[in-house]
Amino acid sequence: MISAIVFMPLIGAILVGFMGRRIGDTGSMILTSSLVVLAAIFSAITLADVAFGHNPQHIVVLEWMRSGDFELDWAFKVDTLTAVMLFVVTGVSSLVHIYSIGYMSDDPHRPRFFAYLSLFTFAMLMLVTADNFVQLFFGWEGVGLASYLLIGFWFKKSTANAAAMKAFIVNRVGDFGFALGIFALFMVTGSVEFDAVFAQAAQYQGQSFNFLGYDVDILTTICLLLFVGAMGKSAQLFLHTWLPDAMEGPTPVSALIHAATMVTAGVFMVARCSPLFELAPVALEFVTVIGATTAIFAASVGLVQNDIKRVIAYSTCSQLGYMFFAIGVGAYPVAIFHLFTHAFFKALLFLGAGSVIHAMHHEQDMRKMGGLWKTIPFTYAMMLIGTVALMGFPGTAGYFSKDAVLEVAYAAHSGVGNYAFWMGIIAAFMTSFYSWRLIFMTFHGKTRADQHTFEHAHESPLVMLVPLVLLSIGALFAGYAFYDSFVGHHFQEFWGDAIFIADPENGVMHHFHDVPDWVKRLPIVMGGIGFVTAWLFYIKITSIPGALAKQFEPIYQFLLNKWYFDELYDLIFVRFSKWLGEKLWIFGDGKIIDGLGPDGVAASVMQVTKRVVALQTGYLYHYAFAMLIGVVGLVTYFLVWGVH
């Protein structure tokens, strides 16, 4: 069954990718969607068997690599962590496939799109089922490739091509660090298999190596290198710049990237490596700080964005920050719990936004919307459910998971834990504000849309609305249904050996249930304040946002331009790279390689040839004179050097 889950999306991708013209558009969509839906059904069965039935599995597919003493199998490690990820990936992917049948109905390249979607799903499944770092890296690079193909799917748009290149290049930076971490693990332990590496980890705790005259902790260095990879894939601060630009791809792609595949890979990888990170407290502190800073950074940028998809994209970036600072304080199950619930309401929000865009004839600017709740009431209802879940309204999935994240940060009782808690609290207010800002600007007030567009706005077809209903059920009830299993008092029974926590009895996973009442209530209060503020700004007194933007224009521009990270990177890296490339081309390629190489040799031959040709005058007396000189020289040689 596990092999079927992993390989069915690949089979669909290959068949449709190479025979899409023969199968046809409808056949391609049905084939790929059916295989992924079947994989989702099998994943649900696997979750029940492996996680709730406590029946982890290890399946060897084939012998993969052999080089000297190095041997590696292609095998599936299916424990609770894998089973949860299988359910998330295939569940969301199957709904995205079905949704795409309606959303992409007018696109002339549907077989290619569905082949890419299925390839993306396969790569992520390879990643989460890996039992070694090489196999994990294979899936890791696979999702990077698939994201490049999907973000740049509309390749005739220059902005889509640029966004795809940006995502690919930024992730290469993170992947370089990740690869170095894997190399270091192999150098230290002599293995890349998870079980073998984790079994040896404890013996390297506290050990160091000398680097440039400094003693550096081995495990801390390895974990930081691994986390650099996670920063790229999961769009954490400094390597986040690709994420908002990824909105250039079709909306179903955005939903898949942000809810179940690409960006969740980093969180999964760090959770999988918990036996390493638990022994490297400095690395965990770094993870906490980066996660908390990302949460507040992305939330602040989301306050002023006007593209409906970019608002949700920055929300994803912020929520990933929550997951990482939960990991940073040692609450890996809480981070995965938030990843699990977040998949439902984030996919719901993206696909709901796609329904709005579909109704508005591909308009994405919220400033050109408004008053749509009567025109597309069902989409409005679904977006409301996603919004209340994201802001953490009591009883929804976000309430159980996001509040748990904040509570473990508080329960850590550390400097970085307190920093993460208060950044998370402030981000909770911002999350509520920009979420309701999106709702009010899109669905309420007088319409600001073109009259023709507004009058012809219509509800999406049923094939797009059914996935929204299913996701809304998860957004409402997944938190309540899975809370006790994922993060309750007996969480260890559920997770088994899938996640390692150094001190489960006395750590944050035990103490976060007993935090003061004000800690539990504060996120709800901040969410309420965010709602009231958004209502005041965009419903009651609509002149306030413009007045504030003018009065605090430097701050507004700072947020609108995303803290100027793109401009800074352009100044430091892009322009320097272009300058260096130009100089290397002019001097290195032009003057050195060509000048001393082919062009230089050719020029030298020409110069010598010209001089030799000049000797061939055609006059007999010139040749006689040359012969006489030769004779004189020959006689002189024999007289001076030739006679002994």
N, C-alpha and C positions, 0 to 999 in steps of 0.2 A: 504493500500500500504506500509506503514512504517513497519508494522509487517512482510509483505512478504519480504521486503528488509533485515530485520534483521535475520529472521528465515530460509530463503531459503538456505543460506550457511550451517547452522546447519543441516538442513534436508539432504543435500548432504553429509556432513561429517558423519552423523550417518549411512545412508544407505550404503555408500561405505566402511565405517570403519568396519561394522559388516557383510556386505554381499558382500564384494568386490570379493571374490572368485566365487560366483554365478553370479554376474553381469559381471565379466570379466574385463580385463585391459581396453579395448576400451570403454566398457559401463561405467566403473567408471570414466574415463576421460571425456567422453561426458556429463554424468549426472552432475558431480560437476561443470564443466565449464559452462554448459548451465544455471544452477541455478544462478551462480555468474554473468554471463552476463545479465541475466534477472534482477537481483538485481541492476546492473549498469544502465540499462535502466530506471528502476523505480526511481533510485537516481537522474538521470538527470531531470526527470519530477518533482521530489520533489524539486530540486534546483530551477527550474524555478518557481514553485508554492510558495514555502516558502520564498526564498530569493528575487527573482525579483517580485513575486506577493504579497509580504508582507503578508503572510498567515501562521504565526507560529502555531504549533499544539502541544497539550499535550494529549497523549493517555495512558490511564490506561489499562494495560494488565491483571493484576490480583492482588489480595491481597497477599502480599509476606510474611511479618513478623508481628507477634503480640505477644508482651510480656509485660504484665501489661498495662501501659499507652503508651508504645511504639508501634506505628503502622507504617507500611511502605508498600507502593504499589510498584509493578514492573511496571514502567511507562516510556514512551518515551517522552523526551523533544526535540521537533524538531523546533529549531529556525534557523536563518541564519548560525550560527556557525556550528551547527549539519549538516545542509544541505550541506554545503561546504565539511565537512569531509566525509559525506556519499558518495558524488560524487568522492572524491579523493580515498577513501578506496576501494569502489567497482569498480571504473574505472581501477585503477592500478591492483587490484587483478584479475579482469576478464582477462586482457591482460597477466598477469603472468600465469594464468591457461592455456590459449590458447598456450602461448609460451612453457610451460612445456610439452605439448603433444609431441612436437618435441624434446626438450632437454632431456627429461627422457625416450625417446623411447626404450632405451636398458636396462633400469633398471628393475629388476625382481619384484620390490615392488611398482609398480606404484599406485595401489589402496590405499595403506597406505599413500603414499606421497600426493595424491590429497585429501584424507580425512583430513590430517593434514593442508594442505593449506586452505581448506574450514573452518576448525575449527578456524584457525588463523583469517580468515576474520570475522567470527561470533563474536569472542571475541572482536575484535576491534570495530565492529558495536555496540556491547553491551556497550562498553566504551563511544563511542561518542553520543549515544542516551540516556544515563543515565540522570535521573532527580534528583538523590540524590547521596551522596558520597558512600553509601554502594554498590549500583548498579555499580557505577563507579569503585569501588575497585574490584568488581567481574570481570568486563571486563579487568581491569588492571592486575589482577593475571592470567586471561585467556590468554592474549597475552604473558605473561611470560612463562606459561606452553607450549603454542604452539611453541614459539621460541625455547624452550629447546628440544622439540620433533623434530623440523625441522633442527636445527643446528646439532643435533646428529643423523640425519636420517641415515647416513651411519655408523651404530653403530659398524661395524667391524673395523673401523679406530679408533685407540686409540686417535689420535689428535681431531677427531670429538667429541668423548665422553668427552674429557677434556674441549673442547671449550663450549660444551653444559652445563657442570657443572659450568664452570666459569661464563657464562652468567646468569645462574640461581642464583648462590650464590651472585654475585655482585649486582644483582637486589634485592635480599632479603635485603641487607643493605639499599638500597634506600627505599624499600617498608616498612621497619620498621619505618623509619622517616615519611613516608606518612601515615601509620596507626596511629602513635602518633598524627599527625596533625588532622586526622578525629576524634579521641577520644577527643582531646582538643576542637574541634568545638562543639561536642555533649555536653561536660561538660559545656561549656560556654553558648551555645544557646539553649540547650535542643532539638535540631533537627539535622538531617543530610540531609534534603531536601534542594536543592539549593535555592529555592525562600525564604524559611523561614530563612535560615542562612544568606543570603545576605541582607534580609530586616532588620535584627538585627545588622549587622556589624557596622554601623555608631555609635551606642551607646557605642561600646567598643573602639572607637578610642581614643588614649591617655591614656587608662586605663592600669594598670600594676598589676602584682602579685609578691609575694615575693618568691624567689627561692634561697636557700642557703645564705640568708641575703642580696640578691640583688633584687632591683625592676626591673622587666623585663616586657617590653611592651607585652600585650596579643596578639594583631594582628600580630605584627612582629614575635613573636615566632611561631604562628600557620602557618604563610606564609612561614617561613624558613623551618619548618618541611614538609610542602607540597612540597616545592621546592626540598628538599632532594630526595623525590620520583621521581620528574621530572629529577633530575640529573642522577639517575640510569637508568630510562627508555630511556632517550634521550642522554645518554652517554656524560654527561658533565664532565669537568675536575675533577679528583679524583675518579669518578665512571665510567670512560670511557673505562676501560681496556678490557671489554668483547667484545666491538664492532669489533675491527680488527680480533679477534680470531673467530668471528661468520662467517668468510669467509670459514670455514671448511664445512659448509653446501652447498647443491647444489646452483648454481648461481641464479635460480629463487627465492629461499628463501632470498638470499641477497637483491635482487631487492625489494621484498615485505617488508622486515624488514626496509630497508633504505629509501624507497620512500613513503610508505603509512601507515604502521602499527606501530610496536613497537616504533621506535624512535620518531615518531610524537606525541605519546600519551602524553609525558611530556609537549610539547608546547601547545597542545590542553587543557590540564588540567589547566595550569597556565592562559591561555586566558579565560577559563570558569570561573575561580576564580578571574577575574579582579575586581569585587566589593570588594574583600578582599585585594588584592595586592595594589589597588589604595589608600587604607587607611593605608598602611604600607610602607612608603617611604624608610625606611632603608632596608627592605627586597628587594625592587625593585633595590636599589643600589647594593646589593649583587648579585642579578640576573644579572645585567649589567656587573659587574666585572667578574663573572664566565663565562658568555657567551663570552665576548670579549677575555678573556684569553684562553678559549677553542678554539676559532676561530684561534688564532695565533699558539697555540700549535699544533693542528691537521694539520694545513697547513704546518708547519715547518717539521713535521714528514713525511708528504706525499711527500716532496721534494726528498727523497732518497729511498723510498720503491721500490722494484723490482717486487713484485707480483701485477699483473694488478688489481685484485680485492681489494687488500689492499690499493692501491692508491685511488681508488674510495671510499673505506670505510672511510679513513681519511678525504676525501673531505666531506662526509656526516657529520662527527663529526664537522668539521669546519663550515659548513653551518648551522648546528643546533645552534652553538655558535652565528652566525649572528641573528638567529630568537630570541634567548633569550635576546641578548642585545637590540634588538628592543623592546621586551616586557619590559625590565628593564627601558627604558626611557619613557614608557607609550604608545608606538605605537603598541598596540595589533593587529589592523587590518593589519599593515605592516608585522608583524611577520607571521600572517596567510596567507597573500598574498604570502610571500616568501615560506612558506610551500606548498602552492598550486602549484606554478610554479615549485618549486624544485622537486615535485613528478614526473613531466613529464620528465625533463631532467636527473634526477638521475636514474629513472627506465630505461630510454633509454640507459644510460651509462652502467648500470649493465647488462642489457639484451644484449647490444652490446658486452660487454666483454664476456658474455656467448657464443655468436656466435663465437668470436675469439677462445675461449677455445675449443668449439666444433670442429672448423676447425683444431685446432692444437692437437687434440687427448688428451685433458685435460691438456695441458701444460699451466701454469699460469705465469711463469717467463718471464718477458719482455726481459731479457738478452738473451733468447733463441728464440726470435722472430725477426722481422724486414722484410721489403720488402713485406708485405702482401697486400698492397693496390691494386695490380694488381690481386692477387689471390682471394680476397674476397672484391671486390669493393663496393658492396651494403652495407655490414657491415661497411666498411670504411666511406662511406658517412653518415651513421646514427651516427657513433661515432663522426664524425666532427660536426654534428648538436648539439649533446649533449655537446660537448666540448665548442663550441662558446656560447651556452646558459649558461653553468656553469661559464665561465669566464666573462659573462656579455657583450657580443658583442652587439653594438647598434641595437635595433629592436627586439632582441630575448627576451624570457620570463625572463631570468636571468637579463638582462639589466634593465628591469622595476622594478623588485622586489628587487634585491640586491642593486641597487643604491638607492632605496627608504629607505632601511635599513640604509645605510650609511648616507643618508641625514637627517633622523630623529635623528640619534646619534649626528650629528653636530648641528642640530636645538635645541637639548636639552639644550645647553649652560651650561652644568654642568661639574664638574670634571670627574665623571664617564662616562658621555656622550662623552667628548673629548677623554678619554682613549679608549673607544669603537670605536670611529671614526677612530683614527689612527691605532689601532690594526686591524680594518677591512680593512683599506687601504693597510697596509702591507700584510695582508692575501690575498687581491685581487691580488697583484703581485705574491705571492706564488701560488695561485690557478691557475692563467694563466700559470705559469711556469710548475707545475707538470702535468697539463692537457695536454699541448703541448708536454711535455716530454713523456707522455704515448703514444700520437699519433705518434711521431717521432720514438720512440723505437720499437713500435709495427708494424707500417705500412711502414716506410720509411727506406732508407739505404739498405745496403746489408744484406741478411738474416743471422742470427746467429743460425737458427734452424737446427735440424737434417735434412739432405738432404731428407731422406725418408718421414719424417713428412711434410716438406715443399712442396714436390712434390705432396703429396696426400691431401693437404689442399683444402677445397672446401667450397662453400657458403652454408649456412644453408638452411634447407627446408622452404617452403613458410609459413608453420604454425608458424615458428619462426620469419620470416621477417615481416609479416603483423603487429604484435604488435609494432615492431620498427617503422614502418611508422606512425601508429596512435600516438605513443608517440612523434615522431619528430614534428608532427603538433602542439601538445601542447607545445613542447619546443620552437617552433618558434613563435607561435601566442597567447598563453594564456596570456602573460603579457600585450600585447597591448589590447586584447579583454576585459580583466577584470580590468584593472588599475583604470578606473574612478569609477567603482562600489565598488571595494575593498578599495581604498585609496584616491580617488578623493575628491574634495571639498565637495561633498554631500555624503560622506561615511556613515554618520549616518542614512541616509534613507535606505541604503542597510543593515546595520548591525542591526538596530533597538535596541532592548533591549538585544541582544545577548552578546554584549560587553559593559562594563561600563567604561567610561573615565571621571574622575572627572571634568576636565575643557576642554571640546572639542573645545571651541571657541578660546581659547588662548594658547592651548598646542601645542605639537610638530606636531600633525596631521594637524594643520593649518599652522604652520610656515615652515614646511619642503619644501613646494612648493616654498618658496621664498629664499632659500639659495643661496649664491653667485655662479656664473657660474663656478668658479674654483673647487668648491666642487662637482658639477655635472660632470665635465670633468675629475677630477683626477682619479676616478676608471677606466675610459677608457684608460687613459695614462698608468696607472700601468699595466693594462691588456696587452697593446701593448708592454711595456717593458718586461713583462714576456714572451710573444711570441718570441720576438727578442732574448732574452737570451737563451731560450730553443732551438731555431733554430741554434744559434751560437754553443751551447754546443753539440748538438746531430745530427746536419746535416753538419755544416760548418767545425768546428774544434773539432772532436770527442775525441781528447785526453785531452781536458780541464777537464771534470768531474773526470777522474782518477787522474790527476795531483792535482786538488783541494782536492780530498779525501785524498791523501797522505800528502799534505802540511798542511791541517787542520784536521788531523786524529782524534784528540780528539772531535772536533765539529761533524765530520762526524759520529763517533761512538755514540756520544750522541744522534744524530737525528735517526740514524739507529736502536738504541736500545730504541727508543720511550721515551726519557728523563729518562730512567731507572726506570719507574714506576713499571713495573712488578718485577724487581729485588728488588726494595725497599719494595714493598708489600710482596714479598716472605720472605725477611729478617725480617720484622716487624711482619707480621701476620701469614704467612704460617708456617715458621719454629717454631715460638713461639707456634702456635696452635698444631703442631705435638709434640713438646717437652712437652707441658702441657698434651696433650692426653696420651702420653706414661707414664708420671709420674702418672697421675690419674689412668691409667690402672694397673700399677705395684703396687703402694701403696694403691690407693683407692679401686680398684676392687680386686686386688690380696691379699694384706695384711690386709686390713680393712674389706671389705665386705665378701670375702671368708674366710679370716683368723679368723675373729670373728663370722662369720655366719655359713654357712653349713659345711665348712671344719673344723672350730674351734670346733663346737659342736660335729661333728663326731669324731674328734681326742680326745676330752675330754671323750666321751663315751668309746672309745677304751682303754684309759688309766685306767679309773675306772674299766672296765671289766677285764683288765689284773690283777689288784690287787685283785678283787673279786675271779677270777678264781684261783689265787695263794693260796687262803684259802682252796680250795677243794683238799686236799691231798689224801684222801681215807684211812687214818689210823684211827683206832678206838680210840686210846689213844689221838689223836689230838682233836677229837670231844668231848671226855669225859673231856678233859682239858678245852675246850671252855665252856662246860656246867657248869663245876665247877666255872669258873670265873663268869658266869651269875648268878649262885646261890649266890655267895659271894656278888656280886653287888646288888642283889635284897634284901638280908638280911640287908646289910648296909643301903640301902635306907629307909627301914622300921624302922630300929633302930634309924637312925639319923633324918630323916625328916617325917617319916610316923606316929610316936607316939607323941601325944600331951597331 
